[in-house]
Structure formats: structure tokens, C-alpha cells
Amino acid sequence: MSEGQALYGRPPAAARDEVLEELWTAHEAGTPLSISQLARSIHAGADEGWGGVVQELVEAGLVTVQDGVLSLTESGQSRARELVRRHRLAEVLFYQVLDLPMEVTEQHACTVEHVLTAEATDAVCSFLGHPPVCPHGRPIPPGECCTTLTRKVAPLISRLADLAPGERGTIVLVAPRHRDRLAQLTDLGLTPGAVVHLIQRQPSFVVEVDRTLLALEDDIAAGIYVRPASEW
Amino acid sequence: MDAAANGIPAHGPTVLLIGNPNVGKSVVFGRLTGRYATVANYPGTTIEVARGRAKGLAGKPTLVDTPGTNSLTPQSEDEKVARDILLAEPGAAVIQVGDTKNLRRTLYLTLQLAELGRRQILVLNLQDEARDLGIRVDARRLEQLLGIPVLPATATLGAGLEAIPRRLASAAVARLQPVYPPPVEEAVEKVCALLPAELGEGRRGVALMLLSGDRTLAGWLEANVPAPARAALGSVRSELDRLLGASAAGVISRARHRSVARLLRQVFTADRAVRGSLRDRLGMLAMHPIWGVPVLLAVLAAAYVFVGWFGAGVVVDAVEEGVFGRYLNPTATVLVQRFVPWGWLRDLLVGPYGIVTMALTYALAIVLPVVGTFFIFFGVLEDSGYLPRLAVMVNRPFAALGLSGKAVLPMVLGLGCDTMATLTARILPTRKERIIVTLLLALGVPCSAQLGVILALLGSVSPLGTLLWAGVVLATLVGVGWAAARVVPGRSADFVLEVPPLRWPRLANLAVKTVARAEWYLWEAVPLFLAGTLLLFLLDRTGLLLHLQHAARPVVVGLLDLPPEAANSFLVGFLRRDYGAAGFFTLRQQGLLDGVQTVVSLVVITLFVPCIANFFMMVKERGLAVASAMVAFIVPTAFLTGAALNALLRLLKVSL
């Protein structure tokens, strides 16, 4: 057990990541940070330990200190950028898709950001349809998968409620707000693997599945995730 | 309601009709029993169980028509009925009726019947519609794979049903066995051991329902499984959920869907090229965001012409003035004057509150034509498949009232008969919705009989009066619905409704249905007319009427500025509010009501409790406490709304 872990209750690598993220956010907001401000904003108290973490980062060439103000180097920026991207994508997944409460979302996002590989991150990003902002409205730094998107590759997954009338998709996930609804939707044929055809959005959602027209509440249409059929 | 109450076992052998909603079970029932069960193109038409002797089947078994269900893990009260009957009749063979177009859902139910160990045959109905859509199901292959008789049919034409008597003898348990993950199978085995042996083969199906977390089985469990076994069962279930890391319900339904999909691939072909018939396009138009509105207006206009102009105008005039006015009433009066020596009996029969001159004239000459034409029109709407499309149109506006588009069916039916509509509220999935619909029906949806009288009366005041009446009633409905949506506890339903294809209504079905409904209406209404007439007659004779009028004076005269005789109308309004409205009609004819008084009295009587029969239905469906609370709310609301309108009109010195 290293001293750092005892101090901050987290592995030193995680502590370094935390600092990088904080500096990214500060840069985004246009408010440069000093070491003491950093410790305060990171909710750790003005602990000398953070000085050590920053020192490590400076030695690794990720952070520079000028006139007591911290800033990210180029390589620090790219590292921070990945972290922030993972954190915010995780927030979208937990909060918007899985409907977890914000505090739980935050807690998991903070864990996930340290362990997700680049591949997995891009997969999540595509799954979510390359969301531009996190639930707090802060921009999610685009990844490689998003730049390929400029070639107009449709998102892998979107909500049934986001399809345009006439579009088709294969259901990949049914996540109604009320869990007991799941059985009913399944009984009606709205189940993973089924192909749905969105007929209209107004005055109510109407979809065709298995040669049957179903009218759906907005809420329910928003809880059905589909992979849009490409030929449409 | 528990299983035992729903399915009273009949004598002799029983055969059950089971199937998804709106696939034609009731048509098959009618063909096999010669009895009529209400048929319509709307999912959820059958809300109560119909029984009949199937004379054409071997052993003349009792045939039971059940409400449609998509799963034996029920989602609403009417779906629960089918499952409960299956449990209550463990030995009965099953005729499953399915929609050929939607074979997936049909087989999903077949699978669950097989898990309950039920011997069955499968009628693949709606072959005509399937053909129109380019769908082909290889019935022979399906028969081989399932090991049960499979009969293609078009029930409305009687095609294919002739084979039922012969094939029912070879009914068997379908071979359709999903592959569940090992933990599920182990849990099923454990649960089966805890269930009563009488269930026999059905234990597996019940075990799967219980593991799916079916809470509607609680009553059945209580009655059939001892407490320690129930507790053991609960722990098997939570252990399973823990092992799976997900809800067992999802895992079970996915396994079922997979095995159905495997079967489908072998027997089902759909030719995508065939589509877009005129009916299809019309069906789409009726729920189009823009064109849906003119379609709705056209339907309303047609309703007005057929029910308002033709029914309430032409037919009523002919019957009331012609048949009753010219022949029946004068004849009855002459006969009574000549042969009845007692003055009181003469009055009772042909006096101003007489049974013939008032009650029968009113019930048969005024109400029957209006109600009859309304039911014909409603039947056309029902059978054509327009109503679910209307539900699509109004779903979002209804949300403000805590209702979903599904509630449109009972609300529109309420314009025919509030009592029937209150019963139909069963198709709504949540208790909250059922309560709100029951309340709104009782508060301010006038039945066609009442509407006929009201419209006739409004014809005598200025158009502004009609607008005021409609505006105040609508505003009250919306206001109360809005408030109720916030006050009534529970969850508002989210809306999932199957929209069936448009179908041409069949005249025979329409005729039978209209007659059945008109009969119900008359059986319910005429005795109440007679009772009301008798009550008024007795009160009048004994002089109590004057006392009552005196007692009601502060409200009737003081608050509403109506003549004291108006109290009579409110009094009979407790029996039937259309009868109350008819009372105002008489007062108006006698010149006792001016325009403002007419509109005020109509607002009050419209917002009144519909009729005593409706009250009994409310008690039956919602319980005495809820029904009484509603009446206790409705009566003061009606009077206060009327009083407020009166005060406002007097203040503004409006004359109508």
C-alpha cells in the first residue's frame, strides 16, 4: 500500500487523472487554477498531498506551472481529453439511457473513466449515437468514431422516438420507465430483434410491428432503442 | 375478483375459446352456439364471459367465450379473466383463435397454453385479411410441427369453421417448448413441487407465471397454496432473480420469443410487395396529424345528421306525433275513460303523470329512436375500426385529464348509455383511469336519450344558449378531470393500443348488436320510467310533492331562480337524468321557463348523476365507497355550477 492511496482513498493513477480532468474543466470554463484552488475545487481540502500529485504530473510532462497557475501540456491535454470524453459518455449512458439518479451516475462515471479502453469508448459513443453534450450540457470531446461520422454514418442506436416517419429499425433494447410494462410490450411483439416501422409521430406514435399497427405513448417510444435499418 | 368467482364451473364438459384481442373469438362463439356475443372491431370488446351450449360439438359442451389476451401473464382486468378461467377449468379443451396476419403473437399464446398442459386446436382466422396483405401460413406444416389440428378460417364468412367439430376430438397439447436457461428450469422444478397436485400438467405453466412475478395470482395463491409453501416460493423467485442478475420475467419471455421465431421461419411467408389498398390508405388518413381532423369532423357531422336530424327529428316526430299522439294516446284515453271507473287509476294510466301518456310515450316515442340510431351509428364506428384511430387522435389531449387515448371508447359509448360505458371502463389498464372515467361519465357525459331531450330544448333558445350549455359542461368535465388526475392516487396509464385494420361493417352483425343494445337499454330504462312516473303520481296524490317543492325552494328558487315545480324534475332526475330533462321540456312548453332558466336547468341536469342503474353499476365496478363519494361530489357540483352560471348571467343581464 503506497502512501498516496492511504491519503486520498484512491490509487495514485486515479488521483492524477482527477487532476487532469479538473484542469480540463477549468480550461473549458476559462478559469485558470492554482494548486490551492485545485485542491479546493476537487473537494479534497487544501491537502499538501495534491502538491505531490501535481509534481508527478509535471515530471511526466503533462502539466506546467507558470506563476503558480497550472495548465495542461499538449500530451496532458490529449490524456485529459480522453478522460473527460469517457466520463461524459458514461454520464449519458447512466443518466439518460439507463435512467439512474445523478449521484449514482456521477459515482459510476468516475469509476468507469479510468478503466474503459479506447475501443470500448468508441463503441459506447456509437451506441449512444455520438452525443455532443453530457447531461450537464458540457461538450463531449469527439473521438475518432465521431469524426468518421462526418461521413454521415447514422448512429448505431437511436430511440424509436427519434426516428423519422417512414424509417425502420431493429429493436435492440426495450427499457420502459415502468418495469412492469416490459412484459406487455413483449407480448405485443415489441421485443429485441423485432423490426419496427415508424408510421407517424403525430398526433401519437404509431408503429408497425409484425403486420400489426400499435399506437404508443411518447414515453414508451422513448424507451425503445432501435438500430435503424441502413437502406432507409 | 379471484379465479373461483370468475369461472364458476359449468355442468358437463367445457370448451374454452382463447385468443389475442380482436381476432374473432366472439364470431366463432356465435357460429358454434347460435348465441350472440358482442362483436366489434376493437380490442377488448368482450369484457365479460359469455357461455353457451355448442350444439354442433360432440357431447354438446358448454362453450366459454373469454376476453382476448396477449399473454397469460395479464396486464389488465379483462386479460386476467381468461387466465383465471383456464385455472378454474383445468380439464377443459381449448379452441385457440388466432390472427393469421400476426402469427407471432398467436403462437406466443399457443406456447403458454402448452406450458399449462392444455389440449387445444388452433383456428387461424382472418385468412381474408392475411391474403390481402400477401401473407401465407403453411397450415399443414404448422400442424405437423405443433402436433395439434390447425384450421385456416375466415369466421365472419363461416369459412373453415365447419371442420371444428370433427377436429376438436384430436385436440392435443402443442409441441412448442422453449429452451430456458438451466437456473430457470431448476427454479421451475422447485416451484412445481410446491404447487397443488390437482393442477397436473398445468403446474409448469403456473410455476413460470409465478417466476415471472405475476402479482395478479396473489388471490389464487392465497386460496390454493399453504403459507409455508408460499414463503418457499418467494425465496425460490428471489434466488432466481439473483442468479440471473436480471428479472426472470425478461429472461423467460425472451426464451419464449426465440422458440416462436424459430417456428415462424418455417411456416410464415410475407410478400412485402402487396400493400396500400384503399382501406389501408383510409385507415392511415383517419389518424393522420392533419387529415385526421377533417375525418373526425366528417364523422361528427355524419353522427349529427343520422342521430340528431334523422333519429331525434324525423323518427321521433313520426312516432311521437303520429303513432302516439294521433292513435295510441287518444285511443288509450278513450278506453280508460270508458272502462275504468276509478278516477285515481284513470289518472295513473292516462293523466299528466300517467303511465301510458307520460312514461311509455316518452320511453318508446322519444328515447327509443334516439338511442336506436345512436347504437347503429356507434356500431358502424366500432366495426369499422375507426375508434382506435380516434384514440390515436385524442391521446395527447386526454393526457391532461389523466387518461390515455384508450379511454375514448368508454367516453364515446357513454354518449349512448353511461351504464354500459361504466362497465366498459374495465378495458382501461389502471385503477386511476377507471376511476376518472367513471367519474366523468357520471358527471357530465349525457347519454343519447338525455342528449335528444336536451338538444330539443336547446333548439328553443338562442344559439348562444347552446354554446353556453356545451361550454359549461365541457369546461366542468375538463376541470374536474384535470383535478382528478392530480387527486386520484396511482399511476396514469401509458398508452399502448393495437390499431386494427379498417373493416367493412357487416350488416347482420350490426343489426344483431344494435338490437341487443337497444334491448338492454329498454330493460334498464323502461322500468325506471315507470317507477319515476309512479313516484311522482304518488307524491302528487298524497300532497307530499308540494312539501318537497317547498323544502327544495331555497336551492331551486333561491340559488337557481327556477320555478318551484322544477323540483319535480330534479327529483325524478335521481332516477334518470333524461327524465329530469324531459320535465324541463314540459315546463318550457308551459311557458314557465325563460331562456336563462332553461340553460341553467339543463346545465344542472346534465351534470347530475346519470341514473340509478348507472349508480348500481358504479357500485358494482368501483365499490360502494367510491361510488358514494362520487355522487356526494357530483350533486353539489351540479347545483353550484348551475348557481354560478345563473348568477353570472343575471349579473350581465343576458337574455337567451
Interface residues (C-beta under 8 A of the other chain):
Chain A: P176 R177 H178 R179 R181 L182 A183 Q184 L185 T186 D187 L188 G189 T191 P192 G193 I199 Q200 Q202 P203 S204 V206 D210 R211 T212 L213 L214 A215 L216 E217 D219 I220
Chain B: N70 S71 T73 Q75 D99 K101 N102 R104 R105 Y108 L133 I135 S212 S247 A249 G250 S253 R254 H257 A261 A270 M284 M287 H288 P289 G292 P388 A391 V392 M393 V394 N395 R396 S404 G405 R491 D494 F495 V496 L497 E498 V499 P500 P501
